[in-house]
Amino acid sequence: MEVASEPTRVQSLAQAGLSQVPPQYIQPPQNRPNHPSSSSNVPSISLFGLDPTRRDSVRASIAEACRDWGAFHVTDHGVPATLVRDIKRVGLTFFNDCPVPEKLRYACDPSSAASEGYGSRMLEKDDTVLDWRDYFDHHTLPLTRRNPTRWPDFPPDYRRVVTEYSDRIALLARELLGLISESLGLKTQRLEEAVGGFYQNITISYYPPCPQPELTLGLQAHSDFGAITLLVQDEVGGLEVLKDNDWVPVKPLGGDAVVVLLADQTEIMTNGQYKSSQHRAITNSNRPRLSVATFHDPAKTVKVSPASELISQSTPPLYREVVYGDYVSSWYTKGPEGKRNIDALLSPPFSFPNFALTLHSCDSRELDTFLLHTFTS
Ligand SMILES: O=C(O)CCC(=O)C(=O)O
């Protein structure tokens, strides 16, 4: 178990020149990345600078990507490529050039989930296999949570770049939720209104070279628990998404490309029409890798449920309403284990005690009425 004041940093392990990874980083065989890589690619969608005359075709592409993948690249989306480059540059400079003791000035509180700062382990459980990753988590929105003095000041433009990136990427998240709403026939603001004011965190992940990448994961398989995650990665690559039970590498596109990952609350709000993306990061033995994931979440007090416009007699609600804060607590205490947390919210339509009795004797209209009553009461 780690001692709160002396957390192990993966970068320190890597710099120690180990030839084998310590046992607590070794994944069980079924989770290891020892499979041939799939050759398919996540869809890539240009937003054409949000040109209104292209909106219909962009919306159609987004509908297809959300339905088939839950993950896709967007380009020409309004966040300048220079800013995307800068956020990676400042992150890499901090991790590569700042000595570990200096980084530890920003250490997050290891006893509190999702605390801001420099850290290495994400979950509260002691028995989890550890990720081969260090990270810096920034609390960026709402503005009441944003305090750049808690972020590194090296390189000197670090705080300015993170601030600007936070604002610009939140605008993109809003645009995407608008397009996703429209793609389901909902009014543009529908999903954004259901989420409420964004709680946004920016996590810069640094994956040092690993002596045994075949035994480890940079980040274990999970779906994100919020609404929508926008991720940029460097040219090294290592992000993989699960598609039809195959892990598909997300090849870095460079430029302004941003990976969109639908998260669990979007799966709930869309009543499962769009699924959250299960993803993970693999390591390599040659080069450090960096990614910047920006999470857009509801406030902890927000109640999330399937949008009523998407519920009908033929499409009953698949998920129970959840208070977002409860969902997050469960994620941090139990661990993601793929999508176990969202699976726990699935409505159990066939487990009602009187259902079997009702089913054998009713006609289809009665059955519809029964389902409607059961799922909306
Ligand atoms: O590094 C990556 O590509 C994945 C990062 C990620 O999934 C996360 O921070 O939740």
The ligand as an SDF file (V2000), in Angstrom:
LIG
                    3D

 10  9  0  0  0  0  0  0  0  0999 V2000
   -4.1940    8.4320  -22.5180 O   0  0  0  0  0  0  0  0  0  0  0  0
   -5.1910    8.1180  -23.1320 C   0  0  0  0  0  0  0  0  0  0  0  0
   -5.2000    8.0600  -24.3510 O   0  0  0  0  0  0  0  0  0  0  0  0
   -6.4490    7.7880  -22.3810 C   0  0  0  0  0  0  0  0  0  0  0  0
   -6.7150    8.7360  -21.2340 C   0  0  0  0  0  0  0  0  0  0  0  0
   -8.0170    8.4470  -20.5660 C   0  0  0  0  0  0  0  0  0  0  0  0
   -8.7690    7.5830  -20.9660 O   0  0  0  0  0  0  0  0  0  0  0  0
   -8.3890    9.1600  -19.3530 C   0  0  0  0  0  0  0  0  0  0  0  0
   -7.6420   10.0520  -18.9000 O   0  0  0  0  0  0  0  0  0  0  0  0
   -9.4870    8.8260  -18.8040 O   0  0  0  0  0  0  0  0  0  0  0  0
  1  2  2  0
  2  3  1  0
  2  4  1  0
  4  5  1  0
  5  6  1  0
  6  7  2  0
  6  8  1  0
  8  9  2  0
  8 10  1  0
M  END
$$$$
